[in-house]
Amino acid sequence: MSEKLAACVHVLSGITAIYRWKGKIEEEPQTLLVVKTTQTAWPALLRRVKTLHSDEIPEIIALPVVEGLPAYLDWIDSVVM
């Protein structure tokens, strides 16, 4: 949080991932992060998560925000980078 790459991060534990990897079906516990950031901060956030993540190809995706409470979106803009 000190890098100001995110306004808020939800840490969701106890998730089971089932996926194909190198010709096999894998199943393992994982933790999902939902990170609120801005388009401007996205490249730096992507780099940072990649350096911290232990997976060879971590799931790091950006989903567009098409609507939101204006005050909440303004708050994100005000606290990120």
MMTF fields as JSON, N, C-alpha, C and O atoms, coordinates in Angstrom:
{
  "mmtfVersion": "1.0.0",
  "mmtfProducer": "UNKNOWN",
  "numBonds": 323,
  "numAtoms": 324,
  "numGroups": 81,
  "numChains": 1,
  "numModels": 1,
  "chainsPerModel": [1],
  "groupsPerChain": [81],
  "chainIdList": ["A"],
  "bondAtomList": [4, 2, 8, 6, 12, 10, 16, 14, 20, 18, 24, 22, 28, 26, 32, 30, 36, 34, 40, 38, 44, 42, 48, 46, 52, 50, 56, 54, 60, 58, 64, 62, 68, 66, 72, 70, 76, 74, 80, 78, 84, 82, 88, 86, 92, 90, 96, 94, 100, 98, 104, 102, 108, 106, 112, 110, 116, 114, 120, 118, 124, 122, 128, 126, 132, 130, 136, 134, 140, 138, 144, 142, 148, 146, 152, 150, 156, 154, 160, 158, 164, 162, 168, 166, 172, 170, 176, 174, 180, 178, 184, 182, 188, 186, 192, 190, 196, 194, 200, 198, 204, 202, 208, 206, 212, 210, 216, 214, 220, 218, 224, 222, 228, 226, 232, 230, 236, 234, 240, 238, 244, 242, 248, 246, 252, 250, 256, 254, 260, 258, 264, 262, 268, 266, 272, 270, 276, 274, 280, 278, 284, 282, 288, 286, 292, 290, 296, 294, 300, 298, 304, 302, 308, 306, 312, 310, 316, 314, 320, 318],
  "bondOrderList": [1, 1, 1, 1, 1, 1, 1, 1, 1, 1, 1, 1, 1, 1, 1, 1, 1, 1, 1, 1, 1, 1, 1, 1, 1, 1, 1, 1, 1, 1, 1, 1, 1, 1, 1, 1, 1, 1, 1, 1, 1, 1, 1, 1, 1, 1, 1, 1, 1, 1, 1, 1, 1, 1, 1, 1, 1, 1, 1, 1, 1, 1, 1, 1, 1, 1, 1, 1, 1, 1, 1, 1, 1, 1, 1, 1, 1, 1, 1, 1],
  "groupList": [{"groupName": "MET", "atomNameList": ["N", "CA", "C", "O"], "elementList": ["N", "C", "C", "O"], "formalChargeList": [0, 0, 0, 0], "bondAtomList": [1, 0, 2, 1, 3, 2], "bondOrderList": [1, 1, 2], "singleLetterCode": "M", "chemCompType": "L-PEPTIDE LINKING"}, {"groupName": "SER", "atomNameList": ["N", "CA", "C", "O"], "elementList": ["N", "C", "C", "O"], "formalChargeList": [0, 0, 0, 0], "bondAtomList": [1, 0, 2, 1, 3, 2], "bondOrderList": [1, 1, 2], "singleLetterCode": "S", "chemCompType": "L-PEPTIDE LINKING"}, {"groupName": "GLU", "atomNameList": ["N", "CA", "C", "O"], "elementList": ["N", "C", "C", "O"], "formalChargeList": [0, 0, 0, 0], "bondAtomList": [1, 0, 2, 1, 3, 2], "bondOrderList": [1, 1, 2], "singleLetterCode": "E", "chemCompType": "L-PEPTIDE LINKING"}, {"groupName": "LYS", "atomNameList": ["N", "CA", "C", "O"], "elementList": ["N", "C", "C", "O"], "formalChargeList": [0, 0, 0, 0], "bondAtomList": [1, 0, 2, 1, 3, 2], "bondOrderList": [1, 1, 2], "singleLetterCode": "K", "chemCompType": "L-PEPTIDE LINKING"}, {"groupName": "LEU", "atomNameList": ["N", "CA", "C", "O"], "elementList": ["N", "C", "C", "O"], "formalChargeList": [0, 0, 0, 0], "bondAtomList": [1, 0, 2, 1, 3, 2], "bondOrderList": [1, 1, 2], "singleLetterCode": "L", "chemCompType": "L-PEPTIDE LINKING"}, {"groupName": "ALA", "atomNameList": ["N", "CA", "C", "O"], "elementList": ["N", "C", "C", "O"], "formalChargeList": [0, 0, 0, 0], "bondAtomList": [1, 0, 2, 1, 3, 2], "bondOrderList": [1, 1, 2], "singleLetterCode": "A", "chemCompType": "L-PEPTIDE LINKING"}, {"groupName": "CYS", "atomNameList": ["N", "CA", "C", "O"], "elementList": ["N", "C", "C", "O"], "formalChargeList": [0, 0, 0, 0], "bondAtomList": [1, 0, 2, 1, 3, 2], "bondOrderList": [1, 1, 2], "singleLetterCode": "C", "chemCompType": "L-PEPTIDE LINKING"}, {"groupName": "VAL", "atomNameList": ["N", "CA", "C", "O"], "elementList": ["N", "C", "C", "O"], "formalChargeList": [0, 0, 0, 0], "bondAtomList": [1, 0, 2, 1, 3, 2], "bondOrderList": [1, 1, 2], "singleLetterCode": "V", "chemCompType": "L-PEPTIDE LINKING"}, {"groupName": "HIS", "atomNameList": ["N", "CA", "C", "O"], "elementList": ["N", "C", "C", "O"], "formalChargeList": [0, 0, 0, 0], "bondAtomList": [1, 0, 2, 1, 3, 2], "bondOrderList": [1, 1, 2], "singleLetterCode": "H", "chemCompType": "L-PEPTIDE LINKING"}, {"groupName": "GLY", "atomNameList": ["N", "CA", "C", "O"], "elementList": ["N", "C", "C", "O"], "formalChargeList": [0, 0, 0, 0], "bondAtomList": [1, 0, 2, 1, 3, 2], "bondOrderList": [1, 1, 2], "singleLetterCode": "G", "chemCompType": "PEPTIDE LINKING"}, {"groupName": "ILE", "atomNameList": ["N", "CA", "C", "O"], "elementList": ["N", "C", "C", "O"], "formalChargeList": [0, 0, 0, 0], "bondAtomList": [1, 0, 2, 1, 3, 2], "bondOrderList": [1, 1, 2], "singleLetterCode": "I", "chemCompType": "L-PEPTIDE LINKING"}, {"groupName": "THR", "atomNameList": ["N", "CA", "C", "O"], "elementList": ["N", "C", "C", "O"], "formalChargeList": [0, 0, 0, 0], "bondAtomList": [1, 0, 2, 1, 3, 2], "bondOrderList": [1, 1, 2], "singleLetterCode": "T", "chemCompType": "L-PEPTIDE LINKING"}, {"groupName": "TYR", "atomNameList": ["N", "CA", "C", "O"], "elementList": ["N", "C", "C", "O"], "formalChargeList": [0, 0, 0, 0], "bondAtomList": [1, 0, 2, 1, 3, 2], "bondOrderList": [1, 1, 2], "singleLetterCode": "Y", "chemCompType": "L-PEPTIDE LINKING"}, {"groupName": "ARG", "atomNameList": ["N", "CA", "C", "O"], "elementList": ["N", "C", "C", "O"], "formalChargeList": [0, 0, 0, 0], "bondAtomList": [1, 0, 2, 1, 3, 2], "bondOrderList": [1, 1, 2], "singleLetterCode": "R", "chemCompType": "L-PEPTIDE LINKING"}, {"groupName": "TRP", "atomNameList": ["N", "CA", "C", "O"], "elementList": ["N", "C", "C", "O"], "formalChargeList": [0, 0, 0, 0], "bondAtomList": [1, 0, 2, 1, 3, 2], "bondOrderList": [1, 1, 2], "singleLetterCode": "W", "chemCompType": "L-PEPTIDE LINKING"}, {"groupName": "PRO", "atomNameList": ["N", "CA", "C", "O"], "elementList": ["N", "C", "C", "O"], "formalChargeList": [0, 0, 0, 0], "bondAtomList": [1, 0, 2, 1, 3, 2], "bondOrderList": [1, 1, 2], "singleLetterCode": "P", "chemCompType": "L-PEPTIDE LINKING"}, {"groupName": "GLN", "atomNameList": ["N", "CA", "C", "O"], "elementList": ["N", "C", "C", "O"], "formalChargeList": [0, 0, 0, 0], "bondAtomList": [1, 0, 2, 1, 3, 2], "bondOrderList": [1, 1, 2], "singleLetterCode": "Q", "chemCompType": "L-PEPTIDE LINKING"}, {"groupName": "ASP", "atomNameList": ["N", "CA", "C", "O"], "elementList": ["N", "C", "C", "O"], "formalChargeList": [0, 0, 0, 0], "bondAtomList": [1, 0, 2, 1, 3, 2], "bondOrderList": [1, 1, 2], "singleLetterCode": "D", "chemCompType": "L-PEPTIDE LINKING"}],
  "groupTypeList": [0, 1, 2, 3, 4, 5, 5, 6, 7, 8, 7, 4, 1, 9, 10, 11, 5, 10, 12, 13, 14, 3, 9, 3, 10, 2, 2, 2, 15, 16, 11, 4, 4, 7, 7, 3, 11, 11, 16, 11, 5, 14, 15, 5, 4, 4, 13, 13, 7, 3, 11, 4, 8, 1, 17, 2, 10, 15, 2, 10, 10, 5, 4, 15, 7, 7, 2, 9, 4, 15, 5, 12, 4, 17, 14, 10, 17, 1, 7, 7, 0],
  "groupIdList": [1, 2, 3, 4, 5, 6, 7, 8, 9, 10, 11, 12, 13, 14, 15, 16, 17, 18, 19, 20, 21, 22, 23, 24, 25, 26, 27, 28, 29, 30, 31, 32, 33, 34, 35, 36, 37, 38, 39, 40, 41, 42, 43, 44, 45, 46, 47, 48, 49, 50, 51, 52, 53, 54, 55, 56, 57, 58, 59, 60, 61, 62, 63, 64, 65, 66, 67, 68, 69, 70, 71, 72, 73, 74, 75, 76, 77, 78, 79, 80, 81],
  "secStructList": [7, 6, 6, 7, 7, 7, 1, 3, 3, 3, 3, 3, 3, 3, 3, 3, 3, 3, 3, 3, 3, 6, 6, 3, 3, 3, 3, 3, 3, 3, 3, 3, 3, 3, 3, 3, 7, 7, 6, 6, 6, 2, 2, 2, 2, 2, 2, 2, 2, 2, 2, 2, 7, 7, 1, 1, 1, 7, 7, 7, 7, 7, 7, 7, 7, 7, 7, 7, 7, 2, 2, 2, 2, 2, 2, 2, 2, 2, 2, 7, 7],
  "xCoordList": [0.817, 0.0, 0.862, 0.43, 2.062, 2.903, 3.331, 3.721, 3.259, 3.628, 2.498, 2.695, 1.344, 0.165, -0.273, -0.716, -0.146, -0.582, -2.037, -2.635, -2.615, -4.001, -4.671, -4.037, -5.955, -6.732, -7.21, -7.317, -7.497, -8.056, -7.766, -7.782, -7.503, -7.298, -8.154, -8.043, -9.004, -9.756, -8.978, -8.6, -8.739, -8.028, -9.057, -9.578, -9.337, -10.349, -9.655, -9.158, -9.625, -8.958, -9.947, -11.155, -9.406, -10.251, -10.87, -11.905, -10.256, -10.749, -10.03, -8.831, -10.765, -10.157, -10.106, -11.126, -8.938, -8.761, -8.63, -7.877, -9.363, -9.249, -8.925, -9.692, -7.79, -7.325, -6.441, -5.938, -6.262, -5.361, -3.969, -3.815, -2.969, -1.599, -0.667, -0.585, 0.027, 1.016, 0.43, 1.035, -0.772, -1.405, -2.14, -2.639, -2.215, -2.897, -3.956, -3.88, -4.937, -5.914, -5.352, -5.046, -5.223, -4.693, -5.825, -6.762, -5.731, -6.675, -5.871, -5.131, -6.026, -5.257, -5.936, -6.686, -5.67, -6.209, -5.467, -4.26, -6.189, -5.578, -6.219, -7.255, -5.596, -6.126, -6.333, -5.443, -7.49, -7.835, -7.708, -8.233, -7.01, -6.934, -7.79, -7.692, -8.622, -9.379, -8.81, -8.978, -8.14, -7.382, -8.059, -8.34, -8.314, -8.899, -7.775, -7.077, -7.612, -6.547, -7.038, -8.219, -6.139, -6.476, -5.758, -4.815, -6.209, -5.518, -4.08, -3.192, -3.849, -2.504, -1.574, -0.415, -2.074, -1.255, -1.164, -0.316, -2.026, -2.081, -0.726, -0.384, 0.066, 1.338, 2.279, 2.915, 2.364, 3.236, 2.679, 3.44, 1.363, 0.749, 1.001, 1.331, 0.849, 1.098, 2.532, 2.753, 3.487, 4.89, 5.124, 5.834, 4.531, 4.74, 4.158, 4.809, 2.933, 2.31, 3.106, 3.295, 3.574, 4.38, 5.638, 6.035, 6.269, 7.49, 7.199, 8.055, 6.011, 5.658, 5.044, 5.066, 4.505, 3.733, 4.651, 5.671, 4.273, 5.105, 4.763, 5.565, 3.604, 3.23, 4.05, 4.436, 4.306, 5.03, 4.267, 4.859, 2.961, 2.088, 0.917, -0.11, 1.049, -0.033, -1.232, -1.092, -2.404, -3.613, -3.647, -3.916, -3.371, -3.452, -4.26, -3.779, -5.476, -6.342, -6.934, -7.047, -7.307, -7.968, -9.376, -9.58, -10.328, -11.719, -12.159, -11.893, -12.819, -13.208, -14.332, -15.241, -14.253, -15.341, -16.173, -15.709, -17.39, -18.235, -19.139, -19.599, -19.386, -20.177, -19.69, -19.063, -19.977, -19.639, -20.133, -20.431, -20.216, -20.588, -19.532, -18.361, -19.901, -18.901, -17.964, -16.762, -18.494, -17.643, -16.607, -15.475, -16.979, -16.04, -14.946, -13.766, -15.336, -14.356, -13.417, -12.224, -13.951, -13.11, -12.113, -10.961, -12.569, -11.679, -10.511, -9.363, -10.801, -9.727, -8.717, -7.512, -9.214, -8.329, -7.496, -6.353, -8.065, -7.359, -6.269, -5.358, -6.339, -5.362, -4.342, -3.364, -4.565, -3.633, -2.651, -3.043, -1.359, -0.242, -0.577, 0.229],
  "yCoordList": [-1.199, 0.0, 1.265, 2.31, 1.173, 2.363, 2.838, 3.994, 1.947, 2.341, 3.089, 3.613, 3.144, 3.845, 3.32, 4.089, 1.999, 1.382, 0.958, 0.651, 0.939, 0.521, 1.358, 1.783, 1.585, 2.277, 1.291, 1.627, 0.06, -0.955, -2.329, -2.496, -3.301, -4.683, -5.593, -5.581, -6.375, -7.406, -8.712, -9.099, -9.383, -10.657, -11.738, -11.811, -12.575, -13.617, -14.972, -15.491, -15.541, -16.821, -17.968, -17.761, -19.174, -20.351, -20.659, -21.323, -20.191, -20.439, -21.661, -21.837, -22.504, -23.649, -23.369, -23.046, -23.488, -23.313, -24.686, -25.537, -24.892, -26.101, -25.633, -24.879, -26.078, -25.549, -26.566, -27.511, -26.357, -27.18, -26.544, -25.339, -27.381, -26.871, -27.994, -29.049, -27.737, -28.679, -30.084, -31.088, -30.12, -31.378, -32.096, -33.203, -31.491, -32.128, -31.192, -29.973, -31.785, -31.009, -30.83, -31.807, -29.609, -29.281, -28.748, -28.121, -28.999, -28.444, -28.041, -28.847, -26.779, -26.314, -25.126, -24.392, -24.942, -23.765, -22.517, -22.552, -21.44, -20.174, -19.035, -19.202, -17.89, -16.653, -15.688, -15.507, -15.075, -14.127, -12.702, -12.374, -11.87, -10.449, -9.673, -9.876, -8.789, -7.859, -6.483, -5.972, -5.901, -4.672, -3.512, -3.589, -2.451, -1.241, -0.268, 0.199, 0.03, 0.933, 1.772, 1.741, 2.509, 3.341, 2.813, 2.029, 3.247, 2.869, 3.35, 2.667, 4.504, 5.067, 4.195, 3.993, 3.682, 2.879, 1.419, 0.683, 0.986, -0.418, -1.005, -2.075, -0.383, -0.999, -1.261, -2.313, -0.322, -0.498, -1.575, -2.359, -1.616, -2.652, -4.03, -4.973, -4.15, -5.407, -5.886, -7.047, -5.001, -5.364, -5.805, -6.78, -5.095, -5.395, -6.753, -7.537, -7.035, -8.319, -9.457, -10.498, -9.275, -10.317, -10.625, -11.786, -9.616, -9.86, -10.582, -11.303, -10.395, -10.999, -12.392, -13.171, -12.706, -13.941, -15.129, -15.005, -16.288, -17.482, -18.314, -19.159, -18.103, -18.888, -18.487, -17.328, -19.466, -19.207, -18.209, -17.295, -18.396, -17.467, -17.122, -17.8, -16.088, -15.745, -15.148, -14.503, -15.381, -14.757, -13.31, -13.03, -12.411, -10.977, -10.385, -10.298, -9.983, -9.442, -8.118, -7.855, -7.295, -6.028, -6.095, -6.452, -5.752, -5.706, -4.244, -3.485, -3.853, -2.444, -2.098, -2.895, -0.924, -0.394, 0.482, 1.523, 0.06, 0.823, 1.806, 2.788, 1.55, 2.447, 2.309, 1.313, 3.292, 3.224, 4.464, 5.483, 4.368, 5.529, 6.596, 6.363, 7.75, 8.773, 9.111, 9.285, 9.202, 9.528, 8.437, 8.736, 7.172, 6.062, 6.103, 5.94, 6.318, 6.385, 7.578, 7.484, 8.687, 9.855, 9.543, 9.973, 8.782, 8.408, 7.561, 7.786, 6.592, 5.774, 6.674, 6.558, 7.571, 8.496, 9.35, 9.69, 9.689, 10.598, 9.913, 10.585, 8.59, 7.923, 7.051, 6.598, 6.816, 5.998, 6.903, 7.871, 6.592, 7.349, 8.808, 9.633],
  "zCoordList": [0.0, 0.0, 0.0, -0.486, 0.536, 0.592, -0.792, -0.957, -1.796, -3.157, -3.857, -4.953, -3.257, -3.778, -5.145, -5.999, -5.348, -6.595, -6.539, -7.571, -5.342, -5.169, -4.093, -3.127, -4.278, -3.258, -2.203, -1.024, -2.646, -1.761, -2.359, -3.579, -1.507, -1.949, -1.079, 0.147, -1.72, -1.008, -1.14, -2.245, -0.033, -0.003, 0.319, 1.432, -0.681, -0.529, -0.438, -1.437, 0.762, 0.999, 0.832, 0.711, 0.828, 0.807, -0.544, -0.615, -1.606, -2.949, -3.505, -3.287, -4.222, -4.887, -6.374, -6.983, -6.957, -8.396, -9.046, -8.573, -10.127, -10.934, -12.343, -12.941, -12.875, -14.148, -14.866, -14.258, -16.158, -16.953, -16.936, -17.135, -16.695, -16.703, -17.15, -16.521, -18.245, -18.779, -18.969, -18.592, -19.568, -19.928, -18.805, -19.007, -17.632, -16.508, -15.932, -16.085, -15.271, -14.515, -13.107, -12.423, -12.693, -11.37, -10.495, -10.99, -9.216, -8.238, -7.013, -6.449, -6.607, -5.453, -4.797, -5.441, -3.513, -2.837, -3.314, -3.55, -3.449, -3.838, -3.072, -2.429, -3.151, -2.59, -3.744, -4.575, -3.797, -4.85, -4.317, -3.253, -5.065, -4.723, -5.713, -6.923, -5.197, -6.026, -5.697, -4.589, -6.674, -6.439, -7.159, -8.355, -6.426, -7.02, -7.319, -6.419, -8.616, -9.036, -10.209, -10.553, -10.811, -11.966, -13.209, -13.105, -14.372, -15.608, -15.608, -16.119, -15.047, -14.993, -14.152, -14.515, -13.037, -12.131, -12.562, -12.058, -13.488, -13.885, -14.293, -13.789, -15.169, -15.561, -14.379, -14.313, -13.464, -12.297, -11.367, -10.801, -11.209, -10.382, -10.987, -10.268, -12.286, -12.984, -12.739, -12.396, -12.914, -12.68, -11.241, -10.993, -10.304, -8.884, -8.507, -7.817, -8.956, -8.636, -9.265, -8.635, -10.493, -11.144, -10.343, -10.249, -9.769, -8.992, -7.679, -7.167, -7.136, -5.854, -5.989, -5.036, -7.148, -7.335, -7.594, -8.272, -7.042, -7.194, -8.433, -8.831, -9.051, -10.233, -11.45, -11.606, -12.304, -13.551, -14.43, -15.003, -14.525, -15.262, -14.344, -14.383, -13.522, -12.598, -13.335, -14.374, -12.768, -13.313, -12.832, -11.664, -13.754, -13.468, -14.612, -15.741, -14.32, -15.36, -14.901, -13.704, -15.862, -15.569, -16.135, -17.295, -15.309, -15.732, -15.781, -14.848, -16.846, -16.946, -15.972, -15.74, -15.423, -14.605, -15.532, -15.998, -15.792, -16.714, -15.974, -16.556, -14.731, -13.89, -12.455, -12.096, -11.658, -10.244, -9.528, -10.152, -8.236, -7.427, -7.655, -7.353, -8.174, -8.496, -7.328, -7.532, -6.137, -4.979, -4.734, -4.355, -4.947, -4.759, -5.822, -5.511, -7.063, -8.148, -7.963, -8.253, -7.485, -7.185, -6.074, -6.125, -5.056, -3.961, -4.488, -4.105, -5.362, -5.938, -6.643, -6.422, -7.49, -8.207, -7.256, -7.559, -6.121, -5.203, -4.384, -3.901, -4.217, -3.352, -4.098, -3.503, -5.387, -6.169, -6.866, -7.517, -6.732, -7.294, -7.272, -7.702]
}
